[in-house]
Amino acid sequence: MTESPDRAPSGHPGPQGAQVAFLLSQLGEHATQAFAARVAELDLTPAQAGLLRAVSMAPGQHQQELARRLGMSPSRFVAFVDAIEERGLVERRRNPKDRRFQDLYLAAKGEEAMRGLAEAALAHEEALCTGLDPQERIALAGLLRRIAEAQQLTAGVHPGYRRLNPRRDGAPSASTA
């Protein structure tokens, strides 16, 4: 049996075939580990970095709304927020229109952390996209956005929040990253 250069013996796409799913998985894992290492230097986990980003992008969201958006149960979300509030990164404030809700805002330390995260994210993006020119980066981002939309993923929200263990991912130590 002759093998096609585009097919492995198993019939799956070979090294020259269109291995989009595998490449996305391979690059995703690589990107995840590299980002975790960068934010660990800031004494944050990727989940904590994502929460700070979400709060900074929409200050004053109430906890229940943000938990829903991230796909987390409210009780797990509360434990997650507790851990970063204890570190002085976010603060809860009573919602002035409905005192049953607590709104989230970045504290001064959280704003400082966001500056560090912005630098880390830029360095991460540059390192990850080495080998692509600016037009290719824009094209790739557009294609990936279309795939994410077709998969009905929430824009800007990592699906890993659904599996988040607040005891592990909410801990202040960088060793949890």
Z-matrix of the N, CA and C atoms (Angstrom, degrees):
N
C 1 1.449
C 2 1.524 1 108.95
N 3 1.313 2 116.88 1 125.00
C 4 1.465 3 120.77 2 178.75
C 5 1.519 4 109.12 3 -84.88
N 6 1.325 5 114.16 4 138.18
C 7 1.456 6 119.38 5 -179.92
C 8 1.516 7 109.96 6 -95.15
N 9 1.300 8 116.12 7 135.81
C 10 1.458 9 121.82 8 173.62
C 11 1.519 10 107.70 9 -78.57
N 12 1.340 11 118.27 10 140.54
C 13 1.467 12 118.15 11 178.23
C 14 1.523 13 112.54 12 -62.75
N 15 1.345 14 116.97 13 -17.60
C 16 1.459 15 120.21 14 179.63
C 17 1.517 16 112.64 15 -91.92
N 18 1.319 17 117.66 16 -3.62
C 19 1.461 18 120.55 17 -177.94
C 20 1.516 19 111.17 18 -127.98
N 21 1.296 20 116.08 19 135.09
C 22 1.458 21 121.58 20 172.39
C 23 1.522 22 107.26 21 -80.15
N 24 1.332 23 118.68 22 163.41
C 25 1.467 24 120.48 23 -179.93
C 26 1.526 25 113.51 24 -54.33
N 27 1.316 26 118.13 25 -28.04
C 28 1.462 27 120.83 26 -178.41
C 29 1.529 28 112.45 27 -75.91
N 30 1.331 29 117.13 28 -8.23
C 31 1.453 30 120.34 29 -177.65
C 32 1.518 31 112.97 30 94.66
N 33 1.329 32 116.21 31 -8.73
C 34 1.468 33 119.54 32 177.47
C 35 1.517 34 109.06 33 -80.10
N 36 1.320 35 117.05 34 155.75
C 37 1.465 36 118.78 35 178.88
C 38 1.512 37 110.92 36 -54.71
N 39 1.321 38 116.46 37 133.97
C 40 1.453 39 123.04 38 -178.89
C 41 1.510 40 111.61 39 -88.16
N 42 1.324 41 116.77 40 -166.38
C 43 1.461 42 121.23 41 -176.00
C 44 1.523 43 114.33 42 -55.19
N 45 1.325 44 118.60 43 -31.67
C 46 1.454 45 119.04 44 179.41
C 47 1.516 46 112.92 45 -98.05
N 48 1.313 47 117.60 46 -2.18
C 49 1.459 48 121.50 47 -178.97
C 50 1.514 49 111.80 48 -78.64
N 51 1.308 50 115.32 49 175.66
C 52 1.462 51 121.50 50 179.37
C 53 1.512 52 108.96 51 -84.10
N 54 1.299 53 116.53 52 92.87
C 55 1.466 54 123.07 53 -178.35
C 56 1.517 55 111.07 54 -101.07
N 57 1.301 56 117.19 55 49.90
C 58 1.462 57 121.03 56 -173.07
C 59 1.527 58 111.37 57 -55.82
N 60 1.319 59 118.05 58 -50.03
C 61 1.464 60 120.21 59 -176.43
C 62 1.528 61 111.06 60 -61.27
N 63 1.331 62 116.79 61 -44.95
C 64 1.463 63 119.49 62 179.70
C 65 1.522 64 110.94 63 -64.53
N 66 1.332 65 117.01 64 -45.81
C 67 1.460 66 120.09 65 -178.72
C 68 1.527 67 111.25 66 -62.99
N 69 1.326 68 116.96 67 -40.66
C 70 1.471 69 119.13 68 177.07
C 71 1.529 70 110.53 69 -62.30
N 72 1.326 71 116.49 70 -41.40
C 73 1.462 72 120.53 71 179.10
C 74 1.523 73 110.90 72 -65.69
N 75 1.327 74 116.29 73 -45.36
C 76 1.461 75 121.21 74 -179.85
C 77 1.524 76 111.05 75 -62.08
N 78 1.323 77 116.49 76 -49.12
C 79 1.461 78 120.36 77 179.36
C 80 1.521 79 111.78 78 -67.81
N 81 1.338 80 116.67 79 -35.89
C 82 1.461 81 120.20 80 178.16
C 83 1.514 82 111.95 81 -61.51
N 84 1.326 83 116.37 82 -45.24
C 85 1.465 84 120.01 83 178.83
C 86 1.526 85 110.53 84 -65.15
N 87 1.323 86 116.01 85 -43.29
C 88 1.473 87 120.27 86 178.00
C 89 1.530 88 110.14 87 -60.44
N 90 1.331 89 116.93 88 -47.03
C 91 1.458 90 121.40 89 -179.47
C 92 1.523 91 111.00 90 -63.39
N 93 1.328 92 116.85 91 -40.36
C 94 1.460 93 121.62 92 179.58
C 95 1.522 94 111.05 93 -61.18
N 96 1.322 95 116.52 94 -48.39
C 97 1.469 96 120.32 95 -178.83
C 98 1.530 97 111.10 96 -65.59
N 99 1.325 98 117.16 97 -41.38
C 100 1.462 99 120.49 98 -179.74
C 101 1.532 100 110.82 99 -65.77
N 102 1.340 101 116.44 100 -41.33
C 103 1.467 102 119.39 101 178.93
C 104 1.526 103 110.35 102 -66.79
N 105 1.327 104 117.44 103 -41.43
C 106 1.469 105 121.11 104 178.65
C 107 1.526 106 110.33 105 -58.33
N 108 1.319 107 116.96 106 -40.32
C 109 1.461 108 120.23 107 179.31
C 110 1.528 109 110.58 108 -66.35
N 111 1.326 110 116.96 109 -39.85
C 112 1.475 111 119.98 110 179.42
C 113 1.529 112 111.73 111 -65.18
N 114 1.333 113 117.38 112 -45.56
C 115 1.466 114 118.67 113 -177.23
C 116 1.525 115 111.77 114 -76.32
N 117 1.334 116 117.29 115 -22.80
C 118 1.469 117 119.74 116 175.61
C 119 1.527 118 109.66 117 -62.48
N 120 1.334 119 116.62 118 -31.94
C 121 1.465 120 120.31 119 176.89
C 122 1.529 121 111.31 120 -64.70
N 123 1.333 122 116.73 121 -20.86
C 124 1.463 123 122.26 122 176.83
C 125 1.529 124 111.22 123 -96.78
N 126 1.337 125 116.18 124 7.69
C 127 1.469 126 124.00 125 -177.47
C 128 1.528 127 111.39 126 60.68
N 129 1.339 128 115.74 127 42.82
C 130 1.457 129 122.75 128 177.11
C 131 1.518 130 109.44 129 -131.24
N 132 1.314 131 115.84 130 157.06
C 133 1.454 132 121.19 131 169.22
C 134 1.531 133 107.39 132 -95.91
N 135 1.319 134 117.95 133 161.90
C 136 1.466 135 118.97 134 175.69
C 137 1.531 136 112.53 135 -57.05
N 138 1.325 137 117.78 136 -37.80
C 139 1.465 138 120.74 137 179.17
C 140 1.518 139 111.14 138 -64.13
N 141 1.322 140 117.21 139 -42.34
C 142 1.462 141 120.60 140 177.74
C 143 1.522 142 110.41 141 -64.56
N 144 1.329 143 116.96 142 -40.92
C 145 1.465 144 121.01 143 177.76
C 146 1.526 145 110.02 144 -60.40
N 147 1.324 146 116.45 145 -42.50
C 148 1.461 147 120.51 146 179.57
C 149 1.518 148 112.33 147 -64.87
N 150 1.320 149 117.01 148 -38.89
C 151 1.462 150 119.98 149 178.70
C 152 1.535 151 110.25 150 -66.88
N 153 1.319 152 116.50 151 -43.03
C 154 1.466 153 118.93 152 177.68
C 155 1.526 154 110.25 153 -60.17
N 156 1.317 155 116.42 154 -40.70
C 157 1.472 156 120.67 155 178.15
C 158 1.523 157 110.22 156 -62.23
N 159 1.326 158 117.05 157 -45.09
C 160 1.469 159 121.01 158 -178.82
C 161 1.527 160 110.98 159 -62.80
N 162 1.325 161 116.40 160 -41.24
C 163 1.474 162 120.02 161 179.36
C 164 1.522 163 109.97 162 -68.60
N 165 1.326 164 117.21 163 -40.00
C 166 1.470 165 119.22 164 -178.86
C 167 1.525 166 112.06 165 -68.29
N 168 1.319 167 117.12 166 -30.61
C 169 1.463 168 120.66 167 -179.24
C 170 1.524 169 112.33 168 -76.54
N 171 1.326 170 116.94 169 -25.62
C 172 1.468 171 120.60 170 -179.58
C 173 1.522 172 109.11 171 -144.58
N 174 1.335 173 117.66 172 71.12
C 175 1.464 174 119.51 173 -179.69
C 176 1.525 175 110.81 174 -61.48
N 177 1.333 176 114.83 175 143.46
C 178 1.453 177 119.50 176 177.60
C 179 1.517 178 114.44 177 91.76
N 180 1.332 179 117.69 178 5.07
C 181 1.466 180 118.88 179 174.32
C 182 1.516 181 107.95 180 -68.59
N 183 1.329 182 115.37 181 143.86
C 184 1.460 183 114.42 182 176.77
C 185 1.518 184 109.60 183 -83.83
N 186 1.328 185 113.76 184 153.55
C 187 1.463 186 121.70 185 -173.43
C 188 1.519 187 112.45 186 -52.24
N 189 1.323 188 117.27 187 -44.64
C 190 1.469 189 119.96 188 -176.73
C 191 1.522 190 111.37 189 -62.81
N 192 1.320 191 116.68 190 -40.78
C 193 1.463 192 120.62 191 179.51
C 194 1.522 193 110.91 192 -65.40
N 195 1.313 194 116.79 193 -44.08
C 196 1.462 195 120.27 194 179.98
C 197 1.528 196 110.64 195 -66.69
N 198 1.320 197 117.80 196 -39.96
C 199 1.469 198 120.81 197 176.46
C 200 1.528 199 110.36 198 -59.84
N 201 1.334 200 116.02 199 -44.45
C 202 1.464 201 120.00 200 178.93
C 203 1.523 202 110.79 201 -61.94
N 204 1.323 203 116.61 202 -44.93
C 205 1.465 204 120.99 203 -178.93
C 206 1.530 205 111.19 204 -61.53
N 207 1.325 206 116.82 205 -38.52
C 208 1.459 207 121.01 206 -179.96
C 209 1.533 208 112.45 207 -80.99
N 210 1.329 209 117.10 208 -9.89
C 211 1.455 210 120.43 209 179.66
C 212 1.517 211 113.24 210 79.20
N 213 1.326 212 117.04 211 24.83
C 214 1.464 213 121.68 212 -179.27
C 215 1.521 214 109.88 213 -105.84
N 216 1.319 215 115.79 214 149.68
C 217 1.462 216 118.74 215 174.16
C 218 1.527 217 107.53 216 -69.98
N 219 1.337 218 116.70 217 145.75
C 220 1.468 219 119.05 218 -179.18
C 221 1.529 220 113.37 219 -56.49
N 222 1.324 221 118.39 220 -38.44
C 223 1.475 222 119.21 221 -178.17
C 224 1.529 223 111.12 222 -67.71
N 225 1.318 224 118.53 223 -39.22
C 226 1.465 225 120.98 224 177.09
C 227 1.523 226 110.04 225 -68.03
N 228 1.330 227 115.87 226 -37.07
C 229 1.456 228 120.28 227 -178.51
C 230 1.530 229 110.46 228 -65.26
N 231 1.329 230 116.98 229 -41.29
C 232 1.467 231 120.57 230 -179.70
C 233 1.525 232 110.15 231 -58.82
N 234 1.325 233 117.92 232 -45.45
C 235 1.467 234 120.98 233 178.90
C 236 1.528 235 110.86 234 -62.75
N 237 1.320 236 116.55 235 -37.75
C 238 1.457 237 121.98 236 179.19
C 239 1.532 238 110.45 237 -64.52
N 240 1.325 239 116.48 238 -46.27
C 241 1.472 240 120.77 239 179.92
C 242 1.527 241 110.20 240 -68.34
N 243 1.334 242 117.36 241 -37.53
C 244 1.470 243 120.55 242 178.93
C 245 1.529 244 110.96 243 -51.87
N 246 1.331 245 115.78 244 -44.46
C 247 1.465 246 120.49 245 -175.68
C 248 1.527 247 111.89 246 -63.70
N 249 1.330 248 117.81 247 -40.68
C 250 1.468 249 117.35 248 -179.14
C 251 1.525 250 112.03 249 -84.43
N 252 1.323 251 116.41 250 -21.76
C 253 1.472 252 118.47 251 173.65
C 254 1.526 253 109.44 252 -68.92
N 255 1.333 254 116.95 253 -40.11
C 256 1.467 255 120.93 254 178.79
C 257 1.526 256 111.46 255 -60.18
N 258 1.310 257 116.83 256 -28.50
C 259 1.469 258 121.38 257 178.62
C 260 1.530 259 111.95 258 -84.41
N 261 1.331 260 117.72 259 -2.44
C 262 1.451 261 121.62 260 178.55
C 263 1.518 262 114.15 261 78.69
N 264 1.344 263 117.61 262 21.54
C 265 1.463 264 120.95 263 -178.36
C 266 1.526 265 112.78 264 -89.05
N 267 1.321 266 116.57 265 -33.94
C 268 1.463 267 121.06 266 177.05
C 269 1.516 268 108.32 267 -129.47
N 270 1.310 269 115.39 268 161.78
C 271 1.459 270 119.82 269 173.95
C 272 1.523 271 108.67 270 -134.10
N 273 1.310 272 113.60 271 146.37
C 274 1.460 273 120.84 272 175.65
C 275 1.518 274 108.26 273 -98.24
N 276 1.316 275 114.85 274 138.47
C 277 1.470 276 120.17 275 174.76
C 278 1.512 277 107.66 276 -132.23
N 279 1.318 278 115.96 277 141.64
C 280 1.466 279 120.62 278 176.21
C 281 1.521 280 109.04 279 -60.82
N 282 1.322 281 115.75 280 136.57
C 283 1.460 282 120.93 281 176.56
C 284 1.520 283 107.52 282 -69.40
N 285 1.342 284 118.63 283 124.28
C 286 1.470 285 120.36 284 -176.16
C 287 1.529 286 113.21 285 -66.59
N 288 1.325 287 118.14 286 -23.90
C 289 1.469 288 121.07 287 -178.79
C 290 1.528 289 112.28 288 -89.32
N 291 1.333 290 115.95 289 -27.33
C 292 1.458 291 120.28 290 -179.51
C 293 1.520 292 107.76 291 -146.62
N 294 1.318 293 116.97 292 99.12
C 295 1.459 294 122.43 293 -172.59
C 296 1.525 295 113.65 294 -66.94
N 297 1.340 296 117.53 295 -6.05
C 298 1.468 297 119.68 296 175.36
C 299 1.529 298 111.19 297 -72.72
N 300 1.344 299 116.20 298 -21.34
C 301 1.458 300 121.37 299 -176.16
C 302 1.519 301 110.93 300 -100.74
N 303 1.334 302 114.63 301 148.00
C 304 1.453 303 120.94 302 172.90
C 305 1.519 304 107.66 303 -113.68
N 306 1.319 305 116.20 304 129.44
C 307 1.450 306 122.21 305 179.72
C 308 1.528 307 109.20 306 -96.28
N 309 1.316 308 115.58 307 151.03
C 310 1.460 309 120.67 308 -177.96
C 311 1.525 310 111.28 309 -108.22
N 312 1.320 311 114.38 310 137.55
C 313 1.463 312 122.61 311 177.75
C 314 1.525 313 108.25 312 -137.76
N 315 1.324 314 115.89 313 153.21
C 316 1.461 315 119.17 314 172.26
C 317 1.519 316 108.76 315 -73.31
N 318 1.307 317 116.17 316 136.21
C 319 1.459 318 121.41 317 171.28
C 320 1.535 319 106.91 318 -84.24
N 321 1.314 320 117.32 319 173.94
C 322 1.471 321 120.81 320 -179.50
C 323 1.535 322 110.69 321 -56.51
N 324 1.335 323 116.93 322 -43.17
C 325 1.469 324 119.89 323 177.84
C 326 1.525 325 111.10 324 -64.30
N 327 1.325 326 117.45 325 -32.80
C 328 1.458 327 121.36 326 177.88
C 329 1.517 328 111.61 327 -68.42
N 330 1.324 329 116.57 328 -37.79
C 331 1.466 330 120.44 329 177.10
C 332 1.523 331 110.24 330 -65.81
N 333 1.319 332 115.83 331 -39.24
C 334 1.465 333 120.72 332 176.31
C 335 1.533 334 109.83 333 -63.89
N 336 1.323 335 116.50 334 -43.61
C 337 1.472 336 120.55 335 178.30
C 338 1.520 337 110.96 336 -61.82
N 339 1.334 338 116.89 337 -37.48
C 340 1.468 339 120.37 338 179.12
C 341 1.523 340 111.62 339 -64.09
N 342 1.313 341 117.73 340 -35.02
C 343 1.470 342 119.70 341 176.54
C 344 1.532 343 109.70 342 -63.41
N 345 1.323 344 116.53 343 -44.04
C 346 1.470 345 120.28 344 176.48
C 347 1.515 346 111.85 345 -63.88
N 348 1.331 347 116.49 346 -39.41
C 349 1.464 348 120.44 347 178.43
C 350 1.519 349 111.71 348 -65.95
N 351 1.313 350 117.30 349 -37.63
C 352 1.469 351 120.12 350 178.73
C 353 1.527 352 110.25 351 -62.25
N 354 1.320 353 116.49 352 -42.50
C 355 1.467 354 120.40 353 177.49
C 356 1.526 355 110.52 354 -64.83
N 357 1.330 356 116.80 355 -43.52
C 358 1.469 357 120.54 356 179.95
C 359 1.521 358 110.92 357 -64.49
N 360 1.324 359 117.11 358 -40.30
C 361 1.464 360 120.64 359 -179.60
C 362 1.524 361 111.15 360 -65.65
N 363 1.314 362 116.96 361 -40.14
C 364 1.463 363 120.68 362 178.63
C 365 1.527 364 110.41 363 -65.24
N 366 1.316 365 117.38 364 -44.93
C 367 1.464 366 121.05 365 178.06
C 368 1.526 367 110.49 366 -62.91
N 369 1.327 368 116.13 367 -39.40
C 370 1.467 369 121.38 368 179.07
C 371 1.527 370 110.77 369 -63.07
N 372 1.315 371 116.29 370 -46.51
C 373 1.464 372 122.15 371 179.39
C 374 1.529 373 110.59 372 -60.63
N 375 1.330 374 116.26 373 -45.68
C 376 1.466 375 120.54 374 179.80
C 377 1.523 376 110.92 375 -61.49
N 378 1.312 377 117.26 376 -46.20
C 379 1.462 378 121.03 377 -179.24
C 380 1.525 379 111.34 378 -64.89
N 381 1.312 380 116.18 379 -41.80
C 382 1.463 381 120.47 380 -177.37
C 383 1.525 382 112.09 381 -68.65
N 384 1.313 383 116.86 382 -33.78
C 385 1.472 384 120.54 383 -175.58
C 386 1.521 385 113.11 384 -97.11
N 387 1.315 386 117.11 385 14.14
C 388 1.456 387 119.99 386 176.05
C 389 1.529 388 107.93 387 -54.51
N 390 1.302 389 116.04 388 135.30
C 391 1.461 390 119.79 389 -179.95
C 392 1.519 391 113.49 390 99.61
N 393 1.324 392 117.55 391 -9.40
C 394 1.466 393 120.84 392 177.50
C 395 1.522 394 109.39 393 -111.22
N 396 1.319 395 115.59 394 140.04
C 397 1.466 396 118.08 395 174.33
C 398 1.534 397 108.14 396 -83.90
N 399 1.342 398 117.95 397 169.19
C 400 1.470 399 120.29 398 -175.89
C 401 1.533 400 114.03 399 -55.56
N 402 1.321 401 118.03 400 -40.19
C 403 1.468 402 120.42 401 179.40
C 404 1.528 403 111.24 402 -66.21
N 405 1.324 404 116.87 403 -38.42
C 406 1.469 405 120.27 404 178.36
C 407 1.531 406 110.49 405 -66.39
N 408 1.318 407 117.28 406 -37.57
C 409 1.470 408 120.44 407 177.71
C 410 1.527 409 110.54 408 -62.38
N 411 1.326 410 115.88 409 -43.79
C 412 1.466 411 120.19 410 179.27
C 413 1.527 412 110.08 411 -63.64
N 414 1.327 413 116.27 412 -44.20
C 415 1.469 414 120.35 413 179.87
C 416 1.531 415 110.67 414 -63.33
N 417 1.327 416 116.82 415 -45.01
C 418 1.467 417 120.42 416 179.71
C 419 1.522 418 110.91 417 -61.73
N 420 1.333 419 116.73 418 -44.99
C 421 1.466 420 120.13 419 179.33
C 422 1.523 421 110.32 420 -59.85
N 423 1.318 422 117.57 421 -42.03
C 424 1.463 423 121.02 422 178.53
C 425 1.514 424 112.30 423 -62.63
N 426 1.315 425 116.83 424 -43.32
C 427 1.469 426 120.63 425 179.14
C 428 1.530 427 110.99 426 -65.25
N 429 1.319 428 116.52 427 -43.92
C 430 1.468 429 119.96 428 179.41
C 431 1.524 430 111.27 429 -64.85
N 432 1.333 431 116.83 430 -37.39
C 433 1.471 432 120.95 431 176.83
C 434 1.528 433 109.97 432 -61.16
N 435 1.326 434 116.99 433 -43.46
C 436 1.468 435 120.80 434 178.95
C 437 1.526 436 111.40 435 -62.81
N 438 1.324 437 117.04 436 -41.32
C 439 1.470 438 120.37 437 177.42
C 440 1.529 439 109.68 438 -63.31
N 441 1.332 440 117.60 439 -45.35
C 442 1.472 441 121.58 440 -179.92
C 443 1.525 442 110.63 441 -60.66
N 444 1.332 443 116.95 442 -42.68
C 445 1.469 444 120.48 443 178.46
C 446 1.522 445 110.97 444 -64.12
N 447 1.330 446 117.10 445 -42.17
C 448 1.468 447 120.81 446 179.76
C 449 1.529 448 111.06 447 -64.17
N 450 1.330 449 116.29 448 -28.70
C 451 1.467 450 120.80 449 177.88
C 452 1.529 451 111.39 450 -87.12
N 453 1.322 452 116.58 451 2.65
C 454 1.458 453 124.63 452 178.70
C 455 1.538 454 112.76 453 59.29
N 456 1.332 455 114.83 454 40.04
C 457 1.458 456 120.18 455 175.80
C 458 1.521 457 108.43 456 -83.71
N 459 1.311 458 116.54 457 145.19
C 460 1.459 459 121.30 458 178.54
C 461 1.523 460 108.46 459 -74.75
N 462 1.312 461 116.88 460 123.37
C 463 1.462 462 121.76 461 -178.34
C 464 1.520 463 110.79 462 -56.23
N 465 1.317 464 116.45 463 130.70
C 466 1.457 465 121.95 464 175.99
C 467 1.510 466 115.74 465 77.11
N 468 1.339 467 118.46 466 4.59
C 469 1.470 468 121.29 467 -178.04
C 470 1.528 469 109.10 468 -120.48
N 471 1.318 470 116.28 469 121.67
C 472 1.461 471 120.84 470 178.41
C 473 1.530 472 109.17 471 -74.26
N 474 1.333 473 118.07 472 130.68
C 475 1.467 474 119.55 473 -178.34
C 476 1.525 475 113.67 474 -65.93
N 477 1.320 476 118.07 475 -11.48
C 478 1.462 477 121.25 476 178.93
C 479 1.515 478 113.95 477 -65.17
N 480 1.344 479 118.25 478 -17.90
C 481 1.468 480 119.97 479 178.75
C 482 1.523 481 111.23 480 -61.83
N 483 1.317 482 117.42 481 -27.89
C 484 1.472 483 119.87 482 -179.71
C 485 1.525 484 111.76 483 -63.75
N 486 1.339 485 116.35 484 -27.11
C 487 1.463 486 121.40 485 -178.05
C 488 1.522 487 112.34 486 -102.38
N 489 1.309 488 117.35 487 3.84
C 490 1.455 489 121.94 488 -172.85
C 491 1.520 490 112.09 489 -59.26
N 492 1.306 491 114.90 490 131.68
C 493 1.462 492 122.28 491 173.98
C 494 1.521 493 106.44 492 -101.26
N 495 1.337 494 117.95 493 104.62
C 496 1.465 495 119.41 494 -175.00
C 497 1.521 496 113.78 495 -59.13
N 498 1.309 497 117.85 496 -29.20
C 499 1.465 498 118.94 497 -179.97
C 500 1.526 499 110.27 498 -67.58
N 501 1.324 500 117.15 499 -38.39
C 502 1.457 501 120.55 500 -178.85
C 503 1.526 502 110.35 501 -85.25
N 504 1.344 503 117.56 502 -52.20
C 505 1.450 504 121.13 503 -172.12
C 506 1.524 505 113.06 504 -81.71
N 507 1.305 506 117.41 505 -13.32
C 508 1.457 507 119.57 506 179.16
C 509 1.521 508 112.23 507 -96.08
N 510 1.324 509 116.26 508 -6.21
C 511 1.453 510 119.51 509 -177.86
C 512 1.517 511 110.94 510 -66.15
N 513 1.308 512 117.60 511 145.52
C 514 1.460 513 120.37 512 -176.16
C 515 1.523 514 113.82 513 -73.68
N 516 1.297 515 119.38 514 -14.76
C 517 1.450 516 120.47 515 -174.78
C 518 1.523 517 112.43 516 -77.77
N 519 1.318 518 116.74 517 139.70
C 520 1.472 519 121.55 518 178.77
C 521 1.524 520 110.34 519 -66.00
N 522 1.321 521 118.08 520 -20.69
C 523 1.459 522 119.49 521 -178.00
C 524 1.521 523 112.55 522 -67.07
N 525 1.323 524 118.60 523 -9.40
C 526 1.458 525 120.87 524 179.41
C 527 1.513 526 112.19 525 -86.38
N 528 1.312 527 118.10 526 -5.75
C 529 1.466 528 120.68 527 -175.35
C 530 1.479 529 113.84 528 -66.14
